[in-house]
Amino acid sequence: MDLEVPLRCTGVAAVLIKRTDSDYKVLLLKRDTSVLRDVWCYIGGGIEEGEKAWEAALREVKEETGITDLSL
């Protein structure tokens, strides 16, 4: 019996966490779209043709925040 389950993903979500001396900080964005106007949420978006999910996550973080210095 083949137990492999094919997985197709079209979107990514990223949560940025920064460690400080005493705790952790999480970055949330306040959305300004017709569906999510004024809603605080994580960074996310679609995976482009030929792109791996981790590449899409890094791209979305850069597009939505300008942050490029990240560790996965």
C-alpha positions as CSV (number, residue, x, y, z in Angstrom):
1,M,0.0,0.0,0.0
2,D,1.4,3.4,-1.0
3,L,1.1,5.9,1.9
4,E,2.4,8.9,0.1
5,V,-0.1,11.7,0.0
6,P,0.4,14.3,-2.7
7,L,0.4,17.9,-1.4
8,R,-0.5,20.9,-3.4
9,C,-0.1,24.3,-1.8
10,T,-0.9,27.6,-3.5
11,G,-0.2,30.0,-0.6
12,V,2.1,30.7,2.2
13,A,1.9,32.3,5.7
14,A,4.9,33.7,7.6
15,V,5.2,34.7,11.2
16,L,8.2,36.8,12.1
17,I,9.4,36.3,15.7
18,K,12.3,38.4,17.2
19,R,14.0,37.3,20.4
20,T,14.9,40.2,22.8
21,D,16.8,40.0,26.1
22,S,13.7,39.2,28.1
23,D,11.0,37.9,25.7
24,Y,9.9,37.5,22.1
25,K,8.1,39.9,19.7
26,V,5.8,38.9,16.9
27,L,5.2,41.1,13.9
28,L,1.6,41.5,12.8
29,L,0.3,43.6,9.9
30,K,-2.9,45.6,9.8
31,R,-4.5,44.7,6.5
32,D,-6.0,47.3,4.0
33,T,-7.8,45.0,1.5
34,S,-11.5,44.8,0.8
35,V,-11.7,41.4,2.6
36,L,-9.5,42.0,5.6
37,R,-9.6,45.8,6.1
38,D,-8.3,46.8,9.5
39,V,-7.6,43.2,10.5
40,W,-4.3,42.3,12.2
41,C,-2.7,39.2,10.8
42,Y,0.4,37.4,9.6
43,I,2.3,37.9,6.4
44,G,1.0,35.8,3.5
45,G,0.4,35.5,-0.2
46,G,0.4,33.2,-3.1
47,I,3.2,31.0,-4.5
48,E,4.2,32.0,-8.0
49,E,4.8,29.6,-10.9
50,G,8.1,27.7,-10.4
51,E,8.6,29.0,-6.9
52,K,9.1,26.9,-3.8
53,A,7.0,27.6,-0.7
54,W,10.0,28.9,1.3
55,E,11.0,31.2,-1.6
56,A,7.5,32.6,-1.7
57,A,7.5,33.2,2.1
58,L,10.8,35.1,1.9
59,R,9.5,37.1,-1.1
60,E,6.2,37.9,0.7
61,V,8.1,39.1,3.8
62,K,10.2,41.4,1.6
63,E,7.3,42.7,-0.4
64,E,5.1,43.4,2.7
65,T,7.7,44.6,5.1
66,G,10.9,45.3,3.3
67,I,12.7,42.9,5.7
68,T,15.4,40.8,4.1
69,D,17.7,39.7,6.9
70,L,15.9,36.5,8.0
71,S,16.7,33.0,9.3
72,L,14.3,30.2,8.4
